[in-house]
Amino acid sequence: MSAKPAAQAARFRSVWLALGMLLCGCSLVGPPPELSWERVLPAIHDRFPDVPTISTEELAQEMERPRQERPLLLDVRTVDEYDVSHLKGAIRVSPNERIGTVVHGLGKDQPIVAYDSVGFRAASFARRLQQAGYADAKYLDGGVFKWANEGRSLYRGEKPVTVVHPSDSYWGQLLKKEHRSVSLFDLSGPVF
């Protein structure tokens, strides 16, 4: 075999090996690092230092106010995640949704809280809201996972529930097992 076909064959094997490892979640450097709140929250804060947060405790207090005094809640997760559970009164939006579509008709002083599973998507969305002039836009620190882990109210439509879509087996590690909804990857046995 000449050098050129041998090099092409080696490249082909490398590409297939990398693709296979990607599909099975393997890595040449070992398993992904252990996930913990102590690592995730500072990473989000470091990436979005200019975006204000609201704690789960503060949001729970704000949710006790009369409806007209509550912040607008924007759930920045997928349809599948939202359909399992969400905060009461939350509106689901795509993380890439045009800001003008989401806040059409709202005053620039409208309090807005974006949330997702742990905070990355929501922080990014809240930053975009601020850049569009919505000065009172924040994201929920720890997202719906922290909210659920603390035993706070969740809903599927108007029905109270206790589970959350775990997003995937990696991020779902941050969600207490009793709050993880059953999903397809749970059917094959324990993943976490």
Residue pairs with C-beta under 8 A, 6 or more apart in sequence:
1 9
20 26
21 27
21 28
32 170
33 39
34 173
35 170
35 171
35 173
35 174
36 174
37 142
37 146
37 174
40 118
40 119
40 174
41 119
41 141
41 142
44 118
44 119
44 120
44 123
45 53
47 120
47 123
48 123
48 124
48 126
48 127
48 139
50 127
50 130
51 123
51 126
51 127
51 130
51 137
51 138
51 139
52 126
52 137
52 138
52 139
53 119
53 123
53 138
53 139
53 140
53 141
54 62
54 113
54 138
54 139
54 140
54 141
55 141
55 142
56 140
56 141
56 142
56 146
56 147
56 150
56 152
59 71
59 113
59 140
59 147
60 152
62 69
62 70
62 71
62 111
62 113
63 70
63 87
63 88
67 89
70 89
70 111
71 110
71 111
71 112
71 113
71 136
71 138
72 91
72 106
72 110
72 111
72 112
72 113
73 87
73 89
73 90
73 91
73 113
73 115
74 90
74 91
74 92
74 93
74 102
74 112
74 113
74 114
74 115
74 122
74 125
75 81
75 82
75 86
75 87
75 90
75 91
75 92
75 93
75 115
75 116
75 144
76 93
76 94
76 95
76 114
76 115
76 116
76 121
76 122
76 125
77 92
77 116
77 117
77 121
77 144
77 165
77 167
79 92
80 165
81 117
81 164
81 165
81 167
82 90
82 92
83 156
83 165
84 156
84 161
84 163
84 164
84 165
84 181
85 144
85 148
85 154
85 155
85 156
85 161
85 163
85 164
85 165
85 181
86 92
86 144
86 154
86 155
86 156
87 115
87 144
87 147
87 153
87 154
87 155
88 153
88 155
90 115
91 102
93 102
93 125
95 116
95 121
95 124
95 125
97 125
99 128
99 129
99 132
99 134
100 132
102 129
103 110
103 112
103 129
103 132
103 134
106 112
106 134
108 133
108 134
108 135
109 135
109 136
110 134
110 136
111 136
111 138
112 126
112 129
112 134
112 136
112 137
112 138
113 137
113 138
113 139
113 140
114 122
114 123
114 125
114 126
114 129
114 137
114 138
114 139
114 140
115 122
115 139
115 140
115 143
115 144
115 147
116 122
116 139
116 143
116 144
117 143
117 144
117 145
117 164
117 165
117 167
117 171
117 174
117 175
118 142
118 143
118 145
118 146
118 171
118 174
119 139
119 140
119 141
119 142
119 143
122 139
122 140
122 143
123 139
125 139
126 137
126 138
126 139
129 137
130 137
140 146
140 147
144 154
144 164
145 164
145 171
145 174
145 175
145 179
147 154
148 154
148 162
148 163
148 164
148 175
148 176
148 179
149 174
149 175
149 176
149 179
153 160
154 160
154 161
154 162
154 163
154 164
155 161
162 178
162 179
163 179
163 180
163 181
164 175
164 179
164 180
164 181
165 181
165 183
166 172
166 175
166 180
166 181
166 183
168 185
169 185
169 191
169 192
172 180
172 191
172 192
173 192
177 192
180 186
180 192
185 191
